[in-house]
């Protein structure tokens, strides 16, 4: 556009027509329609004919790659800025992503797992501490290493923790979550139910997520009383609700808490693979993090949750699987013959044991699958798959 203005005397409006021509499906034909106007304008400015023709050919050539090139520059900047924020401000960066769900390639469960692996504390839903969206709280973990930008914790200080928001809880919704957050603080389950008037389904989801832990009640006790609490009416005398107090109940096991977290919020406090890591290690199954240290070409077995399945049309039948455990994520490449042999397991299982060979290409580590097997875990979040 600037060349057309400076060399050929185009007005800004004419230069914008040139831009529109470049981004159209018939770019060469539409630019050809402006060729004579460009050459005449350059001739009026005493630009020699061969030079003018060369300028025109450069404009024409740019229309073939300028549009994707501009996108590439934009994406490169976004990647750089995102990587910078993720490295220096991991808590704030992840909280921002959680506040804008649904979006992007990774699910909230994967985002939370990743930021925990990078040393950031993530705190669960709490009706007296959580806003409707994810927020930052003080008193998190110490920084893993000194980092330079202003705003980073000084030596001895703790960086912020992430507090999960109420909007992610099943059966609440955006408006209800905002109303609940606006009503804080609450004195107890009975006070909460009386003032929020939430239905039993919403109270049970909050109880399953541990949202009433601030009242000193466990998840089982809170789930027991949720149904009774849902029947409380504003004019009812306090302390007269039958069934609100639960009998002595055993606390949830860590695996049961993971199942409850996934059901109620879609994220988990403890990764499902952590519960079975001793058994996996006894069977010779390595953690995903081990892929970075074993020699290229080594045979290895890893297990994890399936977060993505992709089969690009241009990949010749190759299927790419993203596998996640408590130590990291692995890119699994399934050749066509392997996928066809294990199609049912690969397509239906929420967690997999993958036998394969480690491959390293230009700094990237992949696992070339030779066999896929079912892996039983307490719970699996939904994966994002090809259609």
N, C-alpha and C positions, 0 to 999 in steps of 0.2 A: 504494500500500500504506500509506504514512504517512497520507494523507488518510482512508482507511478506519479506521485505528486511532484517529486524533485526533478525527475528526468523528463517526464512527458506532460507536466502541467495539469495533471488531473486535479479536479476539485475533490474535497473530502467525500462528497456524495458519490462521485465517479469511482474513487478508490474503494469505497465500501461495496460498490457493485462488483469490483474486481475480487474483493474478499469473498463475496457471496458466490461468485463463479468458481473460485478455487475450492470451496467446500461442498459444491454440488456433485451429484452423481455423474453429470456430464461435464466435468470440469474442463477437459481439453477443448471440447466444442464451444463452450461458453466463453472461454478465454480467447479462442480464435476469433470470436465475434468482436472482441475489443482490440485485436491485433493492429488494425490499421490506425485506430485512434492513438494507440501507444506509439507507433512508428512515426505518425505525423507530428505528434507532440514532441518527440525527441528530435525530429528534423528541424522543427521551429527553434529549438534550443541548440542548434548547430552540433548535434551529436552525430558523428559519422555513421553512415548506413551500416557497415559491418558491426560497429559497437552497439548500435541500436538493436540490430537483429540478435546479437549475443545477449543483451539485457532481456529482450523478449523471451528468448529460449530459456534463460534462467528462471524467469517468472513462470513460464509454462512447466518447466521441470519441477519447480517447487510445488506446484499443485498436486503432483503425484505423491509427495511424501510429507509436505508441510503439515497437513492435518494430523496424521499420526505422530509426527515429530513433536508438534506442540503438546499433544497429549502425553508423550513420553517425558517431556520436560516437566509438565505439571505433576505427573505421577512420581517422577524422581524427587521433586521437591517435597511432595507429601510423604514419601518414604523417609527422606532425610529428616524432616521435621518430626515425624512420628517416632523415629528411632531415637532422636535426641531427647524428646520428652520422655520416652519410655525408659531410657537409660538414667537420666538425671532426676526425673520426677515420676517414678513408677506408680506410686499410690495415686497421685492426682490424675495421671494419664489413664489408669485403669478405671478409676471412679468415673471419669468423664465418659469412657466407653460404656460402662454399665448404666449410666444415666440416659444413654441414647439408644437403648435396645428397643426393638430388634434392629440390628445392623451388622454389616460386615461378614467376614468369613467365619470367625470363631464365636462359639456360643458363650453365654455368661459363665457356664461351668468351666470351660477351658480358660477363659480370661482370668477367673479367680484362681484356678490351679496354677497358672503360669506366674501370676504376681506373687503367690505364696512361695513358689520355688525361688523367686528372686528376693526373698527375705521380708516381704511386706506382710504385716498382720492383717487378716480380714476377719472382722467380727460379724457374727450372725445378726439376724433380725431381733429387735428388742422394741416392744411397744413404747417404752419410755426413753429410748435412745435413738431409734431410727426415724429418719425423715421419710417422706414418700419415695425419694430417690437416694441413691448411694451418696454418702458424705464422707468427709475426712474427720478423724478424731485425733487428739493428741495422745501421747503416751504409747506409741507403737514400738517397733523394734529398732535397735541401733542400726545405723547404716552399715552395709557390709564392707565398704571401703571408702576412704575420703574421695570426694568429688568436688570439682572446682566451682561450678556456677553459683552465683549468689542465691540464697534461699535454701541451700542444702543444709542439713543438720551439721552443726559444728561438732568436733570431737567430744564425745561424752553425752551429746544430745540424742534424742530418739526421733526418728522420722514418723510421720503420721500413719495411722492405721485407717483402713477402709471399713466403714459401717454399712452393711447392706441395707437397702431401702425396702419399705413396706410394699411398694408397687409390684415387686417380684413375687409376692406371696399369692398362692392360688386362691381364687374366689374373692379377691379384694377389688382390683381395678384401680385406675388412676384417681378418680374422684374420691372414692372411699379411702384410699391410702392417704391422700392429702388431708382429708377431714380427720382421720385418726391421728395423724402427726400433729395437726393444729390443736388437738385437744389435750396434748401432754401437759403435765404428768398425770398418771393414773395411780390411784391408791392400791388397787388390787384387781383381781379378775372380776369381782362383782361390780366394782365401780366402773371398770372398763366396759363391761357388757351393758350396764345401765345407761351410760352416756353415749356410747357409739351405736347401740341398737343393731349390731351386726347379726346376721343370721348364723345358725349353727355351723353351716359349712365353712364360713369365713373364720369363725372362732376355732374350729377344729384345725384348719390349716395353720393358723397362727400358733396354736398349741403344738402341733407337730413340728413346726419350724423352731421351737424353743423361744417364741416371742414373749412368753409370759415368765421366763426365768427370772426377770427382775423382781417378781413378787415372791420369790423363794419357793416356787412350785416346779416340780419336774415335768417333763413332757407328758408322761402317762397321766399324772394327776390333772394336768391342765386339759388334756383331751377328755378325761372322765367328766370334768365339770363343764365342758364347753356346751354340751346339749342343754344342761339345766340353766346355764348362764344366759343362753339365747332366749329363754322364756321370761327373763326379768323385765318388768315394766317400770317406767319412771316413778309411778306412784306407790310401788311396792315397798314395804318396810324393809330396811336393810337387815340382812341376816336371816331372812325368813324363807329363802329359796331352798327347797329340798333337793338333795342330790348334788349340791355344789361341792361339798367336802368329799374327797376321794378316800377310800380305805388305803391301807399301806400297800403300795404297789412296787414291784421291782423296777429299778431304773432301767432305761433302755441300754442295751449293749452298744458299743461304738458302731458295729455294723448296722444295727437297727436305727441308730441316729442318722447314718449316711442314707439309708433308705428313706427315712422320714424327711430329711433335708431335700433330697431329689424330688420327692413327691410334692412337697409343699412349696419349694422355691426354685427348683431346677438347678441349684448349685449344692455343693456339699462341703461340710467342715473337714471331713477326712476322706481322702481319695479311696474309692472302692478297692483299688489294687493293694493299698497298704494293709488291708485286713487279711489278705491272703499271701502277702509277700513271703513269710517263712515257708509256707507250703510250696510256693513257686520256686524258691531258692533250693529247697530240698530236691525238687525234680529237675534241677539244672536249667531253669528258666531265668534268663538274665534281665536286669532292669534296662529300660530304654537308654539310660545314661551310659551304659556300658558300650553302646555302639560307637561312641566317640573315641574309645581307647583301644579297642581290639584291632588287630591288623586287617587291612583290606584283604578281601578274599576269604576271611574266616567264616566258618559255619557257626551259626548262633540261633538260639530260640529266644524270642521275647514275647511278652504278653501285654495286653492293654485294651483300653476301651477304643472302639471305633468312633472317631469324630467325623470323618468324611470318607466318602467313596466317590471317586471321579473317574469317568471314562470319556476323555475327549474324543470327538469324532476323528481327529487327525492322528491319534496315537496308535492306530493299527490294532485295536483290540486290547491294548494294555490298560489295566485298571490300577489306579493309584489309591492307596488307603492311608489315611492318617491315623496313627495309633498313639494313644496317650496313656502313660502310667503316672505314678506319683513323682517320677524323676524327670520327665520330659516327654517330648513328642518325637515320633519317628515317621519318616516317609517310606512307606512300603510299596514296592513296585511289583505288581503281579503280571508276569508274562501271560499271553493269551492261553497257552496250553495249561498253565497252572490255574488260571481263573476258571476255565471250563471244567477242569477236574474237581475243583472245590467250590463251584459256583454257589451251591445252596448254603454252605457254611459262610462263605465270604459275603454273600448278599444279605443274610438273615441274622447273623450273630451280632449282638451288641458289643461283645468282647471276643478277642481272638488270641490264640497262640500262633505265632508265625515262625516257621522254620525257614531260614534263608541264608543268604551269603551277603556279607558286607561289601558295599561298593563305594568308592570315593572318586568323585569327579570334580575337579576344579574347586576343591574345598567343601563340596557338598557330600554328605554321607547318606546313603540310601541302603535299604535292605531289599535285596532281590529275593522274592518269596519262592520257595520250592514246595511248601505245604502249608495249608491253613487248617486249624483245629478249633473246635468250640472251647470257650473259656467261661466257666461259671463264676459269676461274681454276685455280690449282694444286690446290686442295682446298676442299671446303665442308663445314662441320659440318651435322648434321641440323637441319631447322627444325621448329618446333612449329606444326602446321597444324590447321585446322578439320576436322571429320569429317562 
